[in-house]
Amino acid sequence: MKKIFLFALVLNVYLCDAQPQEPNKDIKNTIINFLKWHKAGGEEKLGERYFVPRYDGKDSVKTYFDRDSLETYFNNFRNSGFISELYIGQLKEYFRYYEKFIGKEPKKGELIKIDGLDKDIVLNTFEPEEILENLRKFKITKILIIYNKALVGINFKKNVDMIFQLTKVKDKWLIDYVWPDNTSINSFFRY
């Protein structure tokens, strides 16, 4: 029993004192190339707008987003080679959620404001320029890789940190989720 306890203690000390992993170049390249792709408008390369609501013919009430256009939008993400189906599933959930807030047909020239639709849904923030304008300052601050999953903390400038979750699929890292890192009280993204 003492040997098992001693082994567990040594293993625990070893794991706690282990050096942080060297950032994986494939993970870093996936993230930085994805951000460059987004900054260049890659998700909109096949058309100008994908979120034009359609109207039903009966009472001119907007009942849903333009499904065909949204599928084109989702396919742009798929074709980028940076995004997993989990990420695309979250985009679909985002539009399903906001679909219920679509109201009646606007008067000609009237703009419709739906709270939440004005944020950058790709980076999950209202301040994407704080990230996209600081790509040269991109620095991996934390990385945890367990089997085919990675959790990566990235700093872009003082108090501007993001977290990326990735999955390795067929020897390629794909982004599952992106969100602001609000663990610091000084985080730029804290509300």
C-alpha positions, 0 to 999 in steps of 0.5 A: 500500500505504501508503494502505491501511495508513494507512486501516486505521490511521485506521479502527482508531483511529476504531472504538476511540475511538468513543463508546459507543452510547446505550442503545436505549430499546426494548432497555431497555424490553424488559428492564425490562418482562420483569423486572417480568413475572417478578417478578409471576409472569407465567410462572405466570399460567395455573396454579399448578405446571407441573412435576408429574411424571407416573407411568407405570401400570406401576411407578409410576416417574416418567419425565418432567415433565408435558409438557402443563403445561410447554407451558403454561409455555412458552406463557406466555413466548411470550405475554409478548412479551419472549422469543425461541424461543431462550430457550424452547429453552433452557428445554426443554433445562433440563427435558430435562436434569433429567428424567433425575434423577427417581427413584421415586414418593415416599411420600405427603407426601414432598418430592423434592429435585433439585439445580438445580431450586431455582434461578430458571431465568428469571434463571439464578440462585439469588438472583433477589431481588437483581435483582427487589428492585432494579429501580429501581436498574436501570442499563445499564453496557454495550451492544453492538449488531451488526445484529439482536443486542444484548449488554447489561450491567446493574447492579442494585446493587453487585456485582450485574450481569447480562448479557442477549442479545437479538435484533431480530425484526420491529422488536421486541427479544426476550430470547434469554438471561440470565445473571449477569455474573461477570467481576468478582472481586467479583461477588455471583454468583461461587461 
